[in-house]
Amino acid sequence: MTPAADGSAGPDLSQALLESEEKFRILAENASVGVLVRHPGESHYVNQAISEIFESTREEMVTPGFLEGLIHPEDLPNVQDKVRRIRSGDLDAAHFFIRARLRSGCVRPLEIFASRLVYSKGSATLLIVMDRTEQQRLEEEIRQKNLQLAEQAASLEKRVIDEVAKRAAREAVLQGQAKMAAMGEMLAAIAHQWRQPVSTLGMVLQNLVTESRAGGLDAARLESAVGKARQQLGFLSQTVTSFLSFYRPDRGSVGIDLVPLLLETASLLKAQLDYNFVDLRLDTGAEIDGESLWVLGRPNDLKQVIVILLQNAKDAILARRAADPNTPSLVDVRVRPDGSSIRVEVEDTGGGIPPEILPRIFEPYFSTKPQGTGIGLSLARSLVEASLGGTLSASNGPLGALFTILLPPAG
């Protein structure tokens, strides 16, 4: 390219500058953002988009002082400072937000990127202006949605807390009802337990009277009779002690020697089972191996679970026997270590659980018995899970209904 004789740019350079300016204008006119090129004291160029953003004509936008009148008074000093520092070279670029006050009376939020342009005739400030009205509207919509979600979350949390409290209250009522039902069963069992000792005491007393009238009552016979009476009274006393222990509230979780607890619980129901000709068989790994099996929990809760399962087994056997007198009458209780758990199984010969109701038998108030309350098995599962940290499940085994308790060992 050859310079002109007067020192100005040659025709090739002038043509390149014109082409460059034309390309800039084409880009700016087709841009969706506002473009403003400003020389000191005046707006040299504005595109159509920035006119629409400020709701003004291009002629108005290039009028000196017009743009400043559209900027919110609180934002104007910051804009003037940024433009001054860019023009002087203190800043290469700046990014800031302002508010424009339009003729329509609305205030429009704008985002501005400002930078310094240097070219052959001097320098100018380039402002890229973006309307953030829609973004601000979306942000406000998101904020409102977040507030709604927070309110819904708080409401849901409150409903959950209320529902948990209601469920706890229902479970408390359920446990109370089950406790009363179990107490009735235990009183019936004690009545059976006491039947034979009371009969024996009556026979001892009657023999004493008969022998005394016949003159054959000596010291040895009297001592023997008193010994028999004391033995029966001791049995009655032990029954009452076991009954009171069963219904005495536990203070907390303790180590439980599983097999003795099962034996004690079974003894409370043995007379009732015997009266109904139901055999109870207790098979424990501890007795076979000579070891103790310890679990952690509330002893009376575990006793109540065993009572519920044994009573259910007895009722199932009696119901089946009513239809088939030849029904085997056996309740099999098995205790074994099972990996990292201790397994307690209660299986009966009552005919099993129909597959269609098996998924529902632990539901509160669900029962297939004519006079059933439907609270026993539901409570049993709750006690096993909450008090003993284990699980209670039901299935059908080789003999009939099979209930399996898995408990974590103590320690």
C-alpha positions as CSV (number, residue, x, y, z in Angstrom):
1,M,0.0,0.0,0.0
2,T,1.5,3.4,-1.0
3,P,0.9,6.5,1.2
4,A,-0.5,9.7,-0.4
5,A,1.8,12.5,-1.2
6,D,0.3,14.7,1.5
7,G,0.9,12.1,4.2
8,S,-2.6,10.9,4.5
9,A,-3.6,7.3,4.1
10,G,-3.6,6.0,0.6
11,P,-6.7,4.9,-1.3
12,D,-6.2,1.2,-0.3
13,L,-6.1,2.0,3.4
14,S,-9.1,4.3,3.2
15,Q,-11.1,1.6,1.3
16,A,-10.1,-0.9,4.1
17,L,-11.3,1.4,6.8
18,L,-14.6,2.0,5.0
19,E,-15.1,-1.7,4.5
20,S,-14.3,-2.3,8.2
21,E,-16.8,0.3,9.3
22,E,-19.4,-1.2,7.0
23,K,-18.9,-4.6,8.5
24,F,-19.2,-3.2,12.0
25,R,-22.5,-1.5,11.1
26,I,-23.9,-4.6,9.5
27,L,-23.0,-6.6,12.6
28,A,-24.4,-3.9,14.9
29,E,-27.6,-3.5,13.0
30,N,-28.3,-7.2,13.1
31,A,-27.4,-7.6,16.8
32,S,-30.1,-8.3,19.3
33,V,-28.3,-6.2,22.0
34,G,-28.0,-2.5,22.0
35,V,-24.8,-1.0,20.6
36,L,-23.6,2.5,21.3
37,V,-20.3,4.1,20.1
38,R,-19.6,7.3,21.9
39,H,-17.0,10.0,21.3
40,P,-16.4,12.5,24.1
41,G,-19.5,14.5,24.6
42,E,-21.7,12.9,21.9
43,S,-23.1,9.6,20.8
44,H,-21.6,8.9,17.4
45,Y,-23.5,5.7,16.6
46,V,-26.5,3.8,18.0
47,N,-28.2,0.7,16.5
48,Q,-31.9,0.0,16.2
49,A,-31.9,-2.4,19.2
50,I,-30.7,0.3,21.7
51,S,-33.3,2.7,20.4
52,E,-36.0,0.1,21.2
53,I,-34.5,-0.6,24.6
54,F,-34.7,3.1,25.6
55,E,-37.9,3.7,23.7
56,S,-36.4,6.6,21.8
57,T,-35.5,7.4,18.2
58,R,-31.9,7.2,16.9
59,E,-31.9,11.0,16.4
60,E,-32.8,11.5,20.1
61,M,-30.2,8.9,21.2
62,V,-27.3,10.8,19.5
63,T,-28.4,14.1,21.0
64,P,-25.9,15.3,23.6
65,G,-27.2,14.9,27.2
66,F,-30.3,12.9,26.1
67,L,-29.0,9.5,27.2
68,E,-28.0,10.8,30.6
69,G,-31.6,12.0,31.2
70,L,-32.8,8.4,30.8
71,I,-30.5,6.9,33.4
72,H,-31.8,6.6,37.0
73,P,-30.3,9.5,39.0
74,E,-28.9,7.0,41.6
75,D,-27.1,5.1,38.9
76,L,-25.8,8.1,36.8
77,P,-22.7,8.9,38.8
78,N,-21.4,5.3,38.6
79,V,-22.0,5.3,34.8
80,Q,-20.2,8.6,34.3
81,D,-17.3,7.4,36.5
82,K,-16.9,4.2,34.5
83,V,-17.1,5.9,31.1
84,R,-14.6,8.6,32.3
85,R,-12.0,6.0,33.5
86,I,-12.4,3.9,30.3
87,R,-11.9,7.0,28.2
88,S,-8.8,8.0,30.1
89,G,-7.3,4.5,29.9
90,D,-7.6,3.7,33.6
91,L,-9.9,0.9,32.8
92,D,-9.8,-1.4,29.7
93,A,-13.4,-2.6,30.3
94,A,-16.3,-2.4,32.8
95,H,-19.4,-4.4,33.6
96,F,-22.2,-2.9,35.6
97,F,-26.0,-2.7,36.0
98,I,-28.2,0.4,35.7
99,R,-31.9,1.3,35.7
100,A,-33.4,3.3,32.8
101,R,-36.4,5.5,33.4
102,L,-38.5,5.5,30.2
103,R,-41.1,7.8,28.9
104,S,-43.8,5.2,29.6
105,G,-43.0,5.6,33.2
106,C,-41.6,2.1,33.7
107,V,-38.1,1.4,35.1
108,R,-36.1,-1.0,32.9
109,P,-33.1,-3.0,34.3
110,L,-30.1,-3.0,32.0
111,E,-26.8,-4.8,31.9
112,I,-23.9,-2.9,30.3
113,F,-20.5,-4.0,29.1
114,A,-18.3,-1.0,28.4
115,S,-14.8,-0.9,26.6
116,R,-12.4,1.5,24.9
117,L,-12.1,1.6,21.1
118,V,-8.9,3.0,19.6
119,Y,-8.6,3.7,15.9
120,S,-6.8,6.0,13.5
121,K,-9.0,9.1,14.3
122,G,-8.8,8.7,18.0
123,S,-10.7,6.7,20.6
124,A,-14.3,6.1,21.6
125,T,-16.3,4.2,24.2
126,L,-18.2,1.1,23.1
127,L,-21.3,0.3,25.2
128,I,-23.1,-3.1,24.7
129,V,-26.5,-2.8,26.4
130,M,-28.8,-5.7,27.3
131,D,-32.3,-5.5,28.5
132,R,-32.6,-7.7,31.6
133,T,-36.4,-7.2,32.1
134,E,-37.2,-10.7,31.2
135,Q,-34.3,-12.2,33.2
136,Q,-35.4,-10.1,36.2
137,R,-39.0,-11.3,35.7
138,L,-37.8,-14.9,35.6
139,E,-35.6,-14.5,38.6
140,E,-38.5,-13.0,40.5
141,E,-40.7,-15.9,39.3
142,I,-38.0,-18.4,40.5
143,R,-37.8,-16.5,43.8
144,Q,-41.5,-16.8,44.3
145,K,-41.5,-20.4,43.3
146,N,-38.7,-21.0,45.8
147,L,-40.8,-19.3,48.5
148,Q,-43.8,-21.4,47.6
149,L,-41.6,-24.6,47.7
150,A,-40.2,-23.5,51.1
151,E,-43.8,-22.9,52.3
152,Q,-44.9,-26.3,50.9
153,A,-41.8,-28.0,52.5
154,A,-42.6,-26.4,55.8
155,S,-46.2,-27.4,55.5
156,L,-45.2,-30.9,54.5
157,E,-42.8,-31.1,57.4
158,K,-45.5,-30.0,59.8
159,R,-47.9,-32.6,58.3
160,V,-45.2,-35.2,58.7
161,I,-44.6,-34.2,62.3
162,D,-48.3,-34.2,63.0
163,E,-48.8,-37.6,61.3
164,V,-45.9,-39.0,63.3
165,A,-47.4,-37.7,66.5
166,K,-50.8,-39.2,65.5
167,R,-49.2,-42.5,64.6
168,A,-47.3,-42.5,67.9
169,A,-50.6,-41.9,69.7
170,R,-52.3,-44.6,67.7
171,E,-49.5,-47.0,68.5
172,A,-49.8,-46.1,72.2
173,V,-53.5,-46.9,72.0
174,L,-52.7,-50.1,70.1
175,Q,-50.2,-51.2,72.7
176,G,-52.7,-50.5,75.5
177,Q,-55.4,-52.5,73.7
178,A,-53.0,-55.3,73.0
179,K,-51.7,-55.2,76.6
180,M,-55.3,-55.5,77.9
181,A,-56.0,-58.4,75.5
182,A,-52.9,-60.2,76.5
183,M,-53.7,-59.6,80.2
184,G,-57.1,-61.3,79.6
185,E,-55.3,-64.2,78.0
186,M,-52.8,-64.4,80.8
187,L,-55.5,-64.3,83.5
188,A,-57.2,-67.2,81.6
189,A,-53.8,-69.0,81.6
190,I,-53.4,-68.4,85.4
191,A,-56.9,-69.8,86.0
192,H,-55.8,-73.0,84.3
193,Q,-52.5,-72.9,86.1
194,W,-54.2,-72.6,89.4
195,R,-56.9,-75.3,88.8
196,Q,-54.7,-78.3,89.7
197,P,-52.9,-76.7,92.7
198,V,-56.2,-75.5,94.2
199,S,-57.7,-79.0,93.6
200,T,-54.6,-80.6,95.2
201,L,-54.9,-78.3,98.3
202,G,-58.6,-79.1,98.6
203,M,-57.7,-82.9,98.6
204,V,-54.9,-82.4,101.2
205,L,-57.3,-80.5,103.5
206,Q,-60.1,-83.1,103.0
207,N,-57.6,-85.9,103.8
208,L,-56.5,-84.1,107.0
209,V,-60.1,-83.7,108.2
210,T,-60.9,-87.4,107.4
211,E,-57.8,-88.8,109.1
212,S,-58.3,-86.5,112.1
213,R,-61.9,-87.7,112.6
214,A,-60.8,-91.3,112.2
215,G,-58.1,-90.7,114.8
216,G,-55.3,-91.7,112.4
217,L,-53.7,-88.3,112.1
218,D,-50.2,-88.4,113.5
219,A,-47.3,-85.9,113.4
220,A,-45.7,-87.6,110.4
221,R,-48.9,-87.5,108.3
222,L,-49.5,-83.9,109.3
223,E,-46.0,-82.8,108.3
224,S,-46.3,-84.6,105.0
225,A,-49.7,-82.9,104.3
226,V,-48.3,-79.5,105.2
227,G,-45.3,-80.1,102.9
228,K,-47.6,-80.9,100.0
229,A,-49.7,-77.8,100.8
230,R,-46.6,-75.6,100.9
231,Q,-45.4,-77.0,97.6
232,Q,-48.7,-76.1,95.9
233,L,-48.8,-72.7,97.5
234,G,-45.3,-72.0,96.3
235,F,-46.4,-72.9,92.8
236,L,-49.3,-70.4,93.1
237,S,-47.0,-67.7,94.4
238,Q,-44.5,-68.3,91.6
239,T,-47.4,-67.9,89.1
240,V,-48.4,-64.6,90.5
241,T,-44.8,-63.4,90.6
242,S,-44.4,-64.3,86.9
243,F,-47.6,-62.5,86.1
244,L,-46.6,-59.4,87.9
245,S,-43.2,-59.4,86.3
246,F,-44.8,-59.7,82.9
247,Y,-46.9,-56.5,83.4
248,R,-44.3,-54.5,85.3
249,P,-43.0,-51.7,83.0
250,D,-39.4,-52.1,81.8
251,R,-37.2,-49.1,82.5
252,G,-35.0,-49.6,79.5
253,S,-33.0,-52.0,77.4
254,V,-31.0,-54.7,79.2
255,G,-29.2,-57.9,78.2
256,I,-31.7,-60.7,77.9
257,D,-30.7,-64.4,78.3
258,L,-33.0,-65.6,75.6
259,V,-33.6,-69.3,76.5
260,P,-34.6,-68.7,80.2
261,L,-37.0,-66.0,79.1
262,L,-38.6,-68.3,76.6
263,L,-39.0,-71.0,79.2
264,E,-40.5,-68.6,81.7
265,T,-42.9,-67.2,79.1
266,A,-43.9,-70.7,78.0
267,S,-44.5,-71.8,81.6
268,L,-47.1,-69.0,81.9
269,L,-49.1,-70.5,79.1
270,K,-48.4,-74.2,79.6
271,A,-51.5,-75.1,81.6
272,Q,-53.7,-73.3,79.1
273,L,-52.1,-75.2,76.2
274,D,-52.3,-78.5,78.1
275,Y,-56.0,-77.8,78.9
276,N,-56.6,-77.4,75.1
277,F,-54.4,-80.5,74.3
278,V,-51.8,-78.4,72.5
279,D,-48.2,-79.6,72.8
280,L,-45.5,-77.0,73.1
281,R,-42.0,-78.1,72.1
282,L,-39.0,-75.8,72.8
283,D,-35.8,-76.6,70.8
284,T,-32.9,-74.4,71.6
285,G,-29.3,-74.4,70.3
286,A,-28.2,-73.1,73.8
287,E,-29.4,-76.3,75.4
288,I,-27.7,-78.4,72.8
289,D,-24.4,-76.6,72.8
290,G,-24.4,-75.5,76.4
291,E,-24.1,-71.9,75.6
292,S,-26.3,-68.8,76.3
293,L,-27.8,-66.6,73.7
294,W,-28.0,-63.0,74.7
295,V,-30.0,-60.2,73.1
296,L,-30.5,-56.6,74.0
297,G,-34.0,-55.0,74.6
298,R,-36.9,-54.8,77.1
299,P,-37.6,-58.3,78.5
300,N,-41.3,-57.8,79.0
301,D,-41.7,-56.6,75.4
302,L,-40.1,-59.8,74.2
303,K,-42.3,-61.8,76.5
304,Q,-45.3,-60.1,75.1
305,V,-44.2,-60.9,71.5
306,I,-43.8,-64.6,72.4
307,V,-47.2,-64.7,74.2
308,I,-48.9,-63.1,71.1
309,L,-47.3,-65.7,68.8
310,L,-48.1,-68.7,71.1
311,Q,-51.7,-67.5,71.6
312,N,-52.1,-67.1,67.8
313,A,-50.7,-70.6,67.3
314,K,-53.1,-72.1,69.8
315,D,-56.1,-70.3,68.3
316,A,-55.1,-71.5,64.8
317,I,-54.8,-75.1,65.9
318,L,-58.2,-75.0,67.8
319,A,-59.9,-73.4,64.7
320,R,-58.5,-76.1,62.4
321,R,-59.3,-78.9,65.0
322,A,-63.0,-77.8,65.0
323,A,-63.1,-78.6,61.3
324,D,-60.9,-81.7,61.5
325,P,-60.6,-83.4,64.9
326,N,-57.5,-85.4,63.7
327,T,-55.5,-82.2,63.3
328,P,-52.0,-82.5,64.9
329,S,-51.8,-80.1,67.8
330,L,-48.2,-78.9,68.1
331,V,-46.5,-75.5,68.5
332,D,-42.8,-75.8,67.8
333,V,-40.4,-73.0,69.1
334,R,-36.9,-73.1,67.8
335,V,-33.9,-70.9,68.7
336,R,-30.7,-70.9,66.8
337,P,-27.8,-68.6,66.0
338,D,-28.1,-67.4,62.4
339,G,-25.0,-65.7,61.1
340,S,-24.9,-62.2,62.7
341,S,-28.4,-62.7,64.2
342,I,-30.3,-64.9,66.6
343,R,-33.3,-66.6,65.0
344,V,-36.4,-67.5,66.9
345,E,-39.1,-69.5,65.0
346,V,-42.6,-70.2,66.1
347,E,-44.4,-72.8,63.9
348,D,-47.7,-74.4,64.4
349,T,-49.9,-77.1,62.8
350,G,-52.9,-74.8,62.4
351,G,-53.0,-75.1,58.6
352,G,-50.8,-72.1,57.6
353,I,-51.7,-68.7,56.3
354,P,-53.7,-68.3,53.1
355,P,-51.3,-66.6,50.5
356,E,-53.9,-63.9,49.7
357,I,-53.8,-62.5,53.2
358,L,-50.2,-63.2,54.1
359,P,-49.1,-59.6,53.0
360,R,-51.7,-58.1,55.3
361,I,-51.4,-60.0,58.6
362,F,-49.2,-57.3,60.3
363,E,-51.6,-54.5,59.4
364,P,-53.3,-52.9,62.4
365,Y,-56.9,-54.1,63.0
366,F,-56.7,-56.7,60.3
367,S,-58.0,-60.1,61.5
368,T,-59.6,-63.2,60.1
369,K,-60.9,-64.3,63.5
370,P,-64.6,-63.7,64.2
371,Q,-63.8,-62.1,67.5
372,G,-60.3,-60.9,66.6
373,T,-59.1,-57.4,67.3
374,G,-56.3,-57.4,64.7
375,I,-53.9,-55.7,67.0
376,G,-51.7,-58.6,68.3
377,L,-49.4,-59.2,65.3
378,S,-49.2,-55.5,64.5
379,L,-48.0,-54.8,68.0
380,A,-45.7,-57.8,68.0
381,R,-43.9,-56.5,64.9
382,S,-43.7,-52.9,66.4
383,L,-42.2,-54.2,69.6
384,V,-39.6,-56.4,67.8
385,E,-38.5,-53.5,65.6
386,A,-38.7,-50.6,68.1
387,S,-37.7,-52.3,71.4
388,L,-35.5,-55.1,70.2
389,G,-34.0,-53.8,67.0
390,G,-35.0,-56.9,65.1
391,T,-37.4,-58.0,62.5
392,L,-40.6,-60.2,62.5
393,S,-41.8,-61.9,59.4
394,A,-44.4,-64.5,58.5
395,S,-44.4,-67.4,56.0
396,N,-45.7,-70.9,55.6
397,G,-43.4,-73.7,56.8
398,P,-43.5,-77.5,56.6
399,L,-45.9,-77.7,59.6
400,G,-48.0,-74.6,59.0
401,A,-47.7,-70.9,59.8
402,L,-44.1,-69.9,60.6
403,F,-43.2,-66.7,62.3
404,T,-39.5,-65.8,62.3
405,I,-37.9,-63.3,64.7
406,L,-34.3,-62.1,63.9
407,L,-32.6,-60.3,66.7
408,P,-29.1,-58.8,66.9
409,P,-27.0,-60.4,69.6
410,A,-26.1,-58.3,72.6
411,G,-22.6,-56.9,72.5
